[in-house]
Amino acid sequence: MSVSVLGRAAPRFGACVNAMIRAVARTALAATIVAGAAGLAKAGETVVNLEGRIVATLNMPDHAAPVPAVLMLHGFGSSRDEVGSLYKRTATALAMKGIASLRIDFLGFGESAGDSGDITVNGQLDQAKDAFAFLATYPDVDPKRLGVLGFSLGGGVATLLASDRPSDVKSLVTWSSVGDFEQDFRTVLGDKAFDRAKEDGIVGLDLGWRTIAIKQAFFDSLNKRKIDDAVANFPGAYLTITGAKDFSAAYSERFVGLAKNPTKEVMMIPEGDHIFKSLEKDQSMAQSVIDKTADWFSKTL
C-alpha cells in the first residue's frame, strides 16, 4: 500500500457530521430494512440498517434453519464489499455452503453514517460487537455457530472481537491482518503522518484509491491493545491467510503458535500481495482465498 501525507488538513474537518453523530444515541441491536424493502427474505441478500447508523448486507442461504453465520469486517479505508468485491464473492460462497453472513460498513465508510476522520480501533471494535450481537439474535441464525472474518485492519479488529467474545465466536479467519496496530501503521503511513496528526490534531492522507483525513484519536488508539494477547486468549478455530510478499506474513507463524485450539492453520500464498491480486485479470489467487475461507467455515462452524 502506498500512502502519502497531504497538506495540512482543516481542524474542523467533518465538524457538522461529528455533531450529528454525537446526537445519535448508541443503542442495542435492532435492525430495519432500508427504504423500499418490504421485509427480510428467507434467502438472498438484503441491505439492513443497524441501530447506530451502520449499513450492512445480510446474506441468508437457502438452507434449513438454524444456520451458522459469519461477520465480515473490512479493512482501512475500504467498505463492506471489499476490494475486487472479495467480501461479496465470499458471501455467495458461504451461502452455497449453507452459511449466512453479515458484512458491514464501519461508521464513516461506504454507506454508513459518520465522519471517516473519527475512526479509532476501539470504535470499530464496538461497532463490530454490535453487528455480531445483531447476527447472533437474528431469526434462523444459530448463535452457537458464529464466525468472524477480518481483512487487514479488520483482521486486527476481528481478532480483538474473538478474544473479547471467547464463548461466542467459534471460528476466526483473518486475511492480510495487521499484527501490531501501531508498528504496522507507522510502516504504512510513515512517521510524518503521526507527527502531523500530533501537531495539528488531524492529518490528510492519500491512500491511492481515495483521500481521507484522520484525527489524532486514531493514532492514540493504536497502542491500546496487543493482537498477540488477543490471539492467545481466543479458544476457537483459527485460520490466517496472507501473501508471502505482504507485511502481514511476518506475523502468521507466531500467531498460529499462540493460538490455543489445535484446529489452526496458516495459508501462505507464495506470490501473494496484500489484496491477493484481486484487481488483476487472473482471479485464481483471489478465488483460492475465497474457496479456502468458505471451506474453513463450513468445517469449523
GIPE-V513247 format. One line per field, one symbol per residue. burial: 1 if it has 16 or more other ideal C-beta (glycine too) atoms within 10 Angstrom, else 0. A space follows every 50 residues. Layout:
burial = ???
//
This chain:
burial = 10101000100011001100100000001010000000010000010111 11111111111010001111111111111111110111111111101011 11111111110111111111101111111111111101011000111111 11111111111111100111111111111111011001100011011000 01111010000111111110110010100110110111111110011110 11001001100001111010011111110000101100110111011101 1
//
